[in-house]
Amino acid sequence: MAHQSIRRWVAALAVSALTAGVFATPAFADDASEDQLNEAKTAQSQTSQSIAGLEVSLAQLAAQSNELGTKVAQAQAASIAAQRSLTDAIGDAAAAHEAAEQAAAKADAAKDELGRISTAMYRDGAGSISGAAYLLGADSLQDANNRARAYGLVGEDANKAVQQYEALQSVADTMQAEAEKKTAAQQKAADAAQSAEDAVTSAKSDVDSQAAGIASQRSDLIAQLAVQKGTTEAIETQLQEQKEASAKAEAKVEQEKIVQAAEKEATRDTPNSPSTPAATQPSTTTTTKAPAPSSSATTPKPAATTPKPAATTPSPAATTPKATAAPTPTATTTTQPSGGTSSGSATGKAIVNFAMGYVGVPYVWAGTTPSGWDCIGFVRYVYKQFGVSIGGYTTSVLSVGTRVSYANVQPGDILYWPGHVAISIGNGQNVGAWNESWGTRVGKDSWVGSNPIVIRVFR
C-alpha cells in the first residue's frame, strides 16, 4: 500500500510540472520574439565585423606610412650614389685637364727648342749650304769631312726636334680630347645628381602630402572604432600606437640601413696610393695658431705644397678611411700666388691663409674634421673658424653671403660648381678637398668648369 501511494504522488508531480511548462511558454514569447533575437545576433555580428574592418584599415594606413618613409630613404640612397659618381667625375676631369696641360707644356717646350734650332740654322746658313761648299775654305780633305759631318748632325738634330715636337703635340692633343670627354662625363654626372636630388625633394613632398591624408583617415577610423567599442578616442589612439610601434620601429631601422649602405658605398679610401699626397704640415714661418680674421694675414703661395696627381683618378677601394693626425693651422707670412691679384678684403686673405694650412689633409666622404673631410666639410670647417655657419650640403653655400661675378672673384670667396665647392686663392686657382686621390690641395678653377658661382661672405 505504501508503494502505491508513492507512485501516485510522483505521477501527480509530473503532471503538475508539465502543466506549468505549457503555461510558461506564452510568457517567454512576450519578452522577446524570434525576429528580435535574430536582429540582436545580426547587430552583434555586424559590430564585430565593423571593428575588425576598422582595425584592418588602420593597419593598412600604418603600412602605407612606413612605405612612404622607405620611398624617401631609397631616393636618398640614389642621390648619395649620384653625388658619389659626380665626385668621381669631377676628379677624373680635373686630373685629365692637369695632365693635358702638362702635356701641352712639354709640346710647347719642344716647339721652342725647334724654333731655337731653326733660328740657329738660319743664322749660320746651314740649311742653304750645298755639298760642294763644304770643300771651300777647307785646309784638307779631313777638314772638309769634318765640316760635312757637323752640318749633317745639325740637320739630324733638327729632324729629331721636329719628330719630338710632333709626337708631344700629338700626345697633348689626345690628352686634351680626353679631358674634354671627361668634362662632358662630369656634366652628365652633374645632371644625374641634380635629377636624383630633385627626386628626393619630390619624394619628401609626396610623403608630406600623403602623410596628412593618412593622419586624417586614421583619426576618423579611430573615432569610429571608439564608438563601436564603447571607449574613447584617446584610449583607442593609445592602443593603436602601441600596435603600430613595433612595425614602425622596424621600418625605420630598414630605412636607416638603406641610407647607411649608400653612405658606406660612397665612403672610400686609397691608402698608399702613388697619387695620394701625404699630409703636408703647414709652413712654420710662425708658430702662432690662426685665430679669428686678422688684417695682417696675406695670401700664401700655393705652389710649394701642391702635389702632383696621376693623369687619371684611380678606382678607390670601398673601405672606411683611416683618420690621420690633422696639421695645426698656422698664421704664415708668405707671398701671394704668382700672378695672383692682391685685391680682396683682409678677412678673405686671412681665410686663404688659414685654409692653406690644411693642404694635404685626406679626403673623406662626408668627413667634417681635419682628420678627413669632403669638399663641403673643408669649406664649412674653415669658415666656422671665422664665425660663419654653413650647412652640410654643397648647395648650402648658396644660402650665405652675396653672389658676385666670376670676373670679380677675390681670395677667400667660395666657389660653387654642381657637386663641388672650394675656396678661391685668386689667379684662377682654389684650395679645396677634391677626392681620395688628391685630398686637400690647390688646383685650377678651370679643371672643374668655367664660370663657377662665386659667393662672397666678407667684403
C-alpha angles and dihedrals in degrees: 000000000000092000092051091052091054093050091052090051094052092048092050090051092051093051089049091052093049091049091051090050092053093052093043096062097072090051091057092049090056092058098055133353122223091250091055091051091052091049091051091050091048092050091051091050093048091050091052091048092048092052091049091048093051091050091050091050091050091050090051091052091050091051090048091052091051091049090054090055090051090050091056092046091052091049090050091050091051090049092051090051091049092049090049090052090049091052089052091048091051090050092048093049093046093049091046092051093049091049091048091051091050091050091048090050090054091049090050090050090051090048091052090050090050089051091051092052092046091050091050092049091049092047094048094040092233092140095058101040112114124220092254091054090066088073096051112101093005115139093209144356089265090055090050091051091050091052091049091049092050093052089047092054090051089054092048091050089051091051092048091049091052092049092047092050093048091049094048092045090051090052090047092050091048093049092047089053089050090050091052089049090052090049090054089050089050091054091049090050090048091053091049091049091050091050090050091050090049089051090056091051090048092048092051091048091051090049092051091049096045093041090059090053092047091051091052093049091045092053092050093048093049090051090052091046091053091053093048093049096039094238134110132273091242091056093046092046090054092047091048093050090052090052092048097043097084096047091043092052092048091049091050091051091051091048091051090049091055092054094040091052090054091048091049091050090050093050109086140163135198104194116188091007111161090233095045109100118225115243104278117215111229122249113284098206084131130012099217115118114240106251127174120339114306126198091215095062116107133195112275125226108256100193094078094066101031110121122214110245126205119263092256135026110256121227105261124218117255096243133121109263120241115244114242129201110277119234117244109245114234134193101245129188106217139139123274122256115290108272091004124145119256092207123107138080123299087242091054090053091047089053090053091046091052094044093050088061088072099054106134098033110137123256113243121179109246089001117148106180138068087261085073137323144173124237097280091040090057095047091045092051095049095047092044088065087060095050098262121130117209127181126244100259128077088239089058090082089066089070096058132069126351130301117241132179118272088238088066098044115145134192110281096029117129116244119209129195123164103282098004139071132181142161119260118234092182131248092076093300135113141184118228148130105274112173142306093287097051104026115187110345148127120279141159121272090226091063090071098036143292124280104015119190108266120214118194114196100170124042 
